[in-house]
């Protein structure tokens, strides 16, 4: 089975913090939120693909 991804949105931000790295807590919270959002979008795309396949 093939899955076609019609749209990929990548959000990013670039900051100049003088060479300092972000704190682990802050980046891990953002990473977890990103993972949840990405998983939800992937599930939606797969569900839509399965529905289209069943309709045919």
Secondary structure, 3 states (H helix, E strand, C coil): CCCCCCCCCCCCCCCCCCCCCCCHHHHHHHHHHHHHHHHHHHHHHHHHHHHHHHHC
